[in-house]
């Protein structure tokens, strides 16, 4: 087995065993598009385009996954979203 094949094998195993959670933002009748977009850019480090797309998905579908990753990284971000008045949870 070549070195490249060994590295690929290790990466594949890590991807399978790593547990990524998601922050889901839900639609509400309170927050404006601008507020949601600005908050996603500030808290989740989205680009303006990413934040706008997520806000539209939330509006039309009722919810959107805005961030994925390990729980310890997502908790502070979800807390900030909640503090900004957005409806969000980690699943």
GIMOFEN-V763960 format. One record per run of one state. SS is the DSSP state (hx for helix, st for strand, lp for the rest). FROM is the first residue (numbers start at 1). TO is the last residue. If there is no record, write none. Layout:
ss: <SS & SS>
from: <FROM & FROM>
to: <TO & TO>
This chain:
ss: <lp & hx & lp & st & lp & hx & lp & hx & lp & st & lp & hx & lp & st & lp>
from: <1 & 3 & 18 & 21 & 27 & 33 & 45 & 48 & 62 & 63 & 70 & 71 & 84 & 87 & 91>
to: <2 & 17 & 20 & 26 & 32 & 44 & 47 & 61 & 62 & 69 & 70 & 83 & 86 & 90 & 91>
